[in-house]
Amino acid sequence: MTQSTYQDAELLLKLYDMRREERLRTARAWFIGNFSAGSVGEAMEKYPHGSDHNAYYRMVSTYWDMAASFVVRGVLNEELFFENSMEMLLVWEKMKDLVADLRRLRKNPTLYRNLEKAAAKHIEWLNKQAPEAYEGLRAMLVPRK
């Protein structure tokens, strides 16, 4: 475990403060509670460009990709981030199956790369801390009938 610094805590609090912004808060609640798409085509049909839901998707995915970039680049202590950012894994789980097709569609192989890398490290870290926690998190996302 690397020692967190005051600057790590300060940056984490700034990220948290951004999450409190009203529109992002609305977007996050919608994404966690409602976003569901098995393919890019389905996502485009359900959440068309110009719709609030499309904007919410973009706000949430880019927020977490930006936050993840701080961890991937070593700007923010990863363990401190992982301890306080479980929502990032929920977001990744809900969108990960779309990423390869989105990268091809947008001709951008780096799209969501930071989110993907940070999520992989977060899963590894979580499995070391609490071996059943990640599967418990994934089970939360299974649609209830």
C-alpha positions in Angstrom: 0.0 0.0 0.0 1.4 3.4 -1.0 0.8 6.3 1.4 -1.9 8.7 0.3 -1.1 12.4 0.4 -3.1 15.5 1.4 -3.1 16.3 -2.4 -4.7 12.9 -3.1 -7.4 13.6 -0.6 -7.9 17.1 -2.0 -8.3 15.8 -5.6 -10.6 13.0 -4.5 -12.8 15.6 -2.7 -12.8 17.8 -5.8 -14.0 14.8 -7.9 -16.6 14.1 -5.3 -17.7 17.7 -5.4 -18.1 17.5 -9.2 -20.4 14.5 -8.7 -22.7 16.7 -6.6 -23.5 19.1 -9.5 -27.2 18.8 -10.1 -27.2 17.7 -13.7 -24.4 15.2 -13.2 -26.2 13.8 -10.1 -29.4 13.4 -12.2 -27.3 11.7 -15.0 -25.7 9.3 -12.5 -28.9 8.3 -11.0 -30.5 7.7 -14.4 -27.4 5.7 -15.6 -27.2 3.4 -12.6 -30.9 2.9 -12.4 -31.9 2.8 -16.0 -29.1 2.5 -18.6 -29.2 -0.9 -20.3 -28.1 -1.8 -23.8 -26.8 -5.1 -25.2 -25.3 -3.4 -28.3 -24.4 0.0 -29.7 -27.3 -0.3 -32.0 -29.7 -0.8 -29.1 -28.1 2.1 -27.2 -28.5 4.4 -30.2 -32.1 3.4 -30.6 -33.0 3.7 -27.0 -30.9 6.8 -26.3 -30.7 8.8 -29.6 -28.3 11.6 -30.2 -29.8 14.8 -28.9 -31.9 13.1 -26.1 -31.4 13.8 -22.4 -30.6 10.1 -21.9 -27.8 10.3 -24.5 -26.4 13.4 -22.8 -26.6 11.5 -19.4 -24.7 8.6 -20.8 -22.0 10.9 -22.2 -21.8 12.8 -18.9 -21.4 9.7 -16.8 -19.1 7.8 -19.1 -16.7 10.8 -19.7 -16.8 11.8 -16.0 -15.6 8.4 -14.9 -13.1 8.1 -17.8 -11.6 11.4 -16.7 -11.5 10.4 -13.0 -9.9 7.1 -14.0 -7.3 8.9 -16.0 -6.0 10.4 -12.8 -5.5 6.9 -11.4 -4.0 5.5 -14.6 -1.6 8.4 -14.9 -0.5 8.2 -11.3 -1.9 11.6 -10.4 -4.2 10.1 -7.7 -3.4 7.3 -5.3 -5.2 4.3 -6.7 -6.0 2.6 -3.4 -7.6 5.8 -2.0 -9.6 6.2 -5.2 -10.7 2.5 -5.2 -11.8 2.7 -1.6 -14.1 5.7 -2.4 -15.3 5.1 -6.0 -17.2 1.9 -6.2 -19.7 3.6 -8.6 -17.0 3.6 -11.3 -17.2 -0.2 -11.4 -21.0 -0.1 -11.7 -20.7 2.2 -14.6 -18.0 0.1 -16.3 -20.1 -3.1 -15.8 -23.1 -1.4 -17.5 -21.2 -0.2 -20.5 -18.2 -2.5 -21.0 -19.9 -4.7 -23.6 -20.4 -1.7 -25.9 -16.8 -0.3 -25.7 -15.2 -2.4 -28.5 -18.0 -1.5 -31.0 -17.9 2.1 -29.9 -14.1 2.2 -30.5 -14.6 0.8 -34.0 -17.6 3.0 -34.8 -15.7 6.2 -33.7 -12.4 5.0 -35.1 -10.8 5.7 -31.7 -9.0 2.7 -30.1 -8.3 4.8 -27.0 -12.0 5.5 -26.2 -12.7 4.8 -22.6 -9.2 3.3 -22.2 -8.6 4.9 -18.9 -11.9 3.7 -17.5 -11.1 0.2 -18.8 -7.6 0.1 -17.2 -8.8 1.6 -13.9 -11.7 -0.8 -13.7 -9.4 -3.8 -14.3 -7.1 -2.6 -11.5 -10.1 -1.9 -9.3 -11.5 -5.4 -9.7 -8.1 -6.9 -8.9 -7.8 -4.7 -5.8 -11.3 -5.5 -4.7 -10.9 -9.2 -5.1 -7.8 -9.1 -2.8 -9.7 -7.0 -0.2 -13.0 -8.9 -0.3 -13.1 -11.9 -2.7 -16.9 -12.0 -3.0 -17.5 -8.3 -3.3 -17.1 -7.9 -7.0 -19.5 -10.8 -7.8 -21.9 -9.2 -5.3 -21.6 -5.9 -7.2 -22.2 -7.7 -10.5 -25.3 -9.5 -9.1 -26.8 -6.1 -8.3 -26.9 -5.4 -12.0 -28.8 -8.5 -13.0 -32.3 -7.4 -14.0 -35.0 -8.6 -11.6 -38.0 -10.3 -13.0 
